[in-house]
Amino acid sequence: MSGKQFHFRGLWTELNRKMRGNIMPDLSQKATELFNQGYSCSESIVRAAFELGFIDNKIDIASLTRITSAFSGGMGDSGCLCGAVAGAQIVIGHIFGRDDISTPSNGIKSIAKQFVEKFIEKRKATCCRVLNAAKSRANCAGIVAESAEILENLVKENLAVKS
């Protein structure tokens, strides 16, 4: 069994245990809570995923937060790709991405594409300046919540298939 297959099984087993015991708030709730505390859209998604066990706890959360910080405001307030979308893609990459060039891709591009398609179904765009033309933090909270919900559902669906 490859390290990645073990990672899938371990993650799926742990998430199922937490969900069955109702000891895990949903990702959407946690991401929104973090966003309302002052974290950016991208930081909120990734930190929520970390805190709920979607991301390996051996990773340094402070470093991970610094990595995700540049994605807020549509990549440094440029208004491009929504930070919540970018944060979700980082989590998808962590869970399903390959370790190096010798590792199979595990369908990562398909999963990443599914996320974008589901997000566009709800929000009609992935561009920050389009999604938040009013520059409203309250509007962004809703975007963070929806992004986290889509992410959680995709992770659960795809881990179930792979385990």
Rosetta blueprint (number, residue, H / E / L):
1 M L
2 S L
3 G H
4 K H
5 Q H
6 F H
7 H H
8 F H
9 R H
10 G H
11 L H
12 W H
13 T H
14 E H
15 L H
16 N H
17 R H
18 K H
19 M H
20 R H
21 G L
22 N L
23 I L
24 M L
25 P L
26 D L
27 L H
28 S H
29 Q H
30 K H
31 A H
32 T H
33 E H
34 L H
35 F H
36 N H
37 Q H
38 G L
39 Y L
40 S L
41 C H
42 S H
43 E H
44 S H
45 I H
46 V H
47 R H
48 A H
49 A H
50 F H
51 E H
52 L L
53 G L
54 F L
55 I L
56 D L
57 N L
58 K L
59 I L
60 D L
61 I H
62 A H
63 S H
64 L H
65 T H
66 R H
67 I H
68 T H
69 S H
70 A L
71 F L
72 S H
73 G H
74 G H
75 M H
76 G L
77 D L
78 S L
79 G L
80 C L
81 L E
82 C L
83 G H
84 A H
85 V H
86 A H
87 G H
88 A H
89 Q H
90 I H
91 V H
92 I H
93 G H
94 H H
95 I H
96 F H
97 G L
98 R L
99 D L
100 D L
101 I L
102 S L
103 T L
104 P L
105 S L
106 N L
107 G L
108 I H
109 K H
110 S H
111 I H
112 A H
113 K H
114 Q H
115 F H
116 V H
117 E H
118 K H
119 F H
120 I H
121 E H
122 K H
123 R H
124 K L
125 A L
126 T L
127 C E
128 C H
129 R H
130 V H
131 L H
132 N L
133 A L
134 A L
135 K L
136 S L
137 R H
138 A H
139 N H
140 C H
141 A H
142 G H
143 I H
144 V H
145 A H
146 E H
147 S H
148 A H
149 E H
150 I H
151 L H
152 E H
153 N H
154 L H
155 V H
156 K H
157 E H
158 N H
159 L H
160 A H
161 V H
162 K H
163 S L
